[in-house]
Amino acid sequence: MTGPTSVTGATTINTTGTANTTLGNTGVGATTVTLNAGTTGNIVLGGVDADAAPTEILTITATNEVRRSTLTGTALEGLVFSAGAYRLGGTTNVANPFLTSRFVNIDASNLSFTSNGGASTTMLITGGANSGVAMTTAGTGTIRRLTGTTNVNTTRNCKHNAW
């Protein structure tokens, strides 16, 4: 077939064969292939192999053009995309820094930092009106560089080192 061709109704192309099927122009130059499923339809890509470590995604521009985008550029400021997953922080103390001041709003929820496979809560940030920070050390631990007014253990009456 050459020239414009109009096909209406349900249409199947190579649905029972095993040969490759190409729609579009494999030659040089820019061409556009439009798949229009209507305003309530879906465009389905079936039989697409899964990627064990995904590196790219399909994105849609403001003018509905589909583009391939690498995942490595989608993580910024405290996050990194590595080996098929987004990861918090970095492998060194200078990797993935915040580039501007940020806020993390936990509202009335809590944020826990755990260790030992989740068995120990190293730090708990409590949200809500009476918010605060609780730090716990298991075994040995230190709090360094305390500056300004620092009250430690203000709720207990401890007597030690009495001279």
C-alpha positions in Angstrom: 0.0 0.0 0.0 1.2 3.5 -0.7 -0.4 6.8 0.0 -3.0 7.6 2.6 -5.1 4.6 3.7 -8.2 4.8 5.9 -9.2 1.8 7.9 -12.3 1.9 10.2 -13.6 -0.5 12.8 -11.6 -3.1 14.8 -8.2 -3.6 13.0 -5.6 -6.2 13.7 -2.1 -6.2 12.4 0.2 -9.3 12.8 -1.7 -10.5 15.9 -1.2 -14.2 15.1 2.1 -14.1 13.3 5.6 -14.1 14.8 7.2 -11.5 12.5 8.3 -8.1 13.8 5.8 -5.2 13.1 7.0 -1.7 12.3 4.7 1.3 12.2 6.3 4.5 11.1 9.4 5.5 9.1 12.7 3.7 9.7 14.5 6.0 7.3 16.3 9.2 8.1 14.4 12.4 8.9 11.8 13.4 11.4 8.4 11.7 11.2 5.5 11.7 13.6 3.5 8.7 14.6 0.2 9.6 16.2 -1.7 7.1 18.4 -5.0 8.5 19.4 -7.2 6.5 21.8 -9.8 9.3 22.2 -10.5 11.3 25.3 -11.5 8.3 27.5 -9.5 5.5 25.8 -6.1 4.0 26.7 -2.9 3.4 24.8 -1.7 -0.1 25.9 1.9 -1.3 25.4 1.6 -5.1 25.8 4.4 -7.6 25.9 7.1 -5.1 27.0 10.0 -6.8 28.8 10.6 -5.8 32.4 13.8 -4.1 33.2 15.6 -5.5 36.2 17.3 -2.1 36.9 15.2 0.5 35.1 17.2 3.5 33.8 14.6 5.4 31.7 10.9 6.3 31.8 8.5 7.7 29.2 7.4 11.2 29.9 4.8 13.4 28.2 5.4 17.0 27.3 2.9 19.8 27.6 2.0 19.3 23.9 1.5 15.5 24.4 4.8 14.4 22.8 6.3 11.2 24.4 9.9 11.4 25.3 12.4 9.1 26.9 13.9 10.5 30.1 16.7 9.1 32.1 16.0 8.5 35.8 19.4 9.6 37.0 18.5 13.3 36.6 15.2 13.0 38.5 16.7 12.8 42.0 18.1 16.0 43.6 19.1 17.4 47.0 19.5 14.5 49.4 18.3 11.8 47.0 20.1 9.8 44.3 18.9 7.3 41.7 21.3 4.4 41.7 21.0 0.8 40.5 17.3 1.0 39.6 16.1 2.7 42.8 15.8 6.1 44.5 18.0 6.3 47.7 18.1 8.7 50.5 21.5 10.3 51.3 24.8 9.3 49.8 27.7 7.0 50.3 30.0 9.9 51.5 29.4 12.9 53.7 29.6 15.3 50.7 27.3 13.3 48.3 23.8 14.6 47.4 23.7 17.8 49.5 20.7 20.1 49.8 21.4 23.1 47.5 18.9 25.4 49.3 17.2 25.5 52.7 14.3 22.9 53.0 11.5 22.2 55.4 10.1 18.8 56.2 6.6 19.1 57.6 5.6 16.1 59.6 2.4 17.8 60.8 0.8 15.7 63.6 2.8 12.5 62.6 6.1 11.2 64.0 9.3 10.5 62.2 11.5 7.7 63.5 15.2 7.0 62.7 15.8 3.4 63.6 18.9 1.1 63.7 19.7 -2.5 64.4 17.3 -3.7 61.7 14.5 -1.5 63.1 14.9 -2.9 66.7 16.2 0.4 68.1 14.8 3.9 67.7 17.8 6.1 67.5 15.9 9.3 67.1 12.2 10.1 67.2 10.8 13.4 66.0 7.3 13.9 67.4 4.8 16.1 65.5 1.8 18.0 66.7 1.3 20.9 69.0 3.8 19.5 71.6 6.5 18.5 69.2 10.0 17.5 70.2 13.0 15.4 69.6 13.9 12.3 71.6 17.4 10.7 71.0 18.2 7.3 72.4 21.6 5.6 72.5 21.9 1.9 72.9 25.2 0.8 74.4 27.5 3.8 74.1 26.8 7.1 72.3 27.6 10.7 72.4 26.0 14.1 71.8 28.6 16.5 70.5 29.0 20.2 70.2 26.3 21.4 72.6 26.2 25.2 72.5 24.1 27.7 74.3 21.8 26.9 77.3 21.6 23.1 77.5 19.5 21.3 80.1 20.2 17.6 80.4 18.2 15.3 82.6 16.0 18.1 84.1 13.2 15.7 85.3 15.3 13.5 87.6 16.9 14.2 90.9 20.2 12.4 90.5 22.8 12.4 93.3 26.2 11.3 92.3 29.8 12.5 92.8 28.8 14.0 96.1 32.0 15.4 97.8 
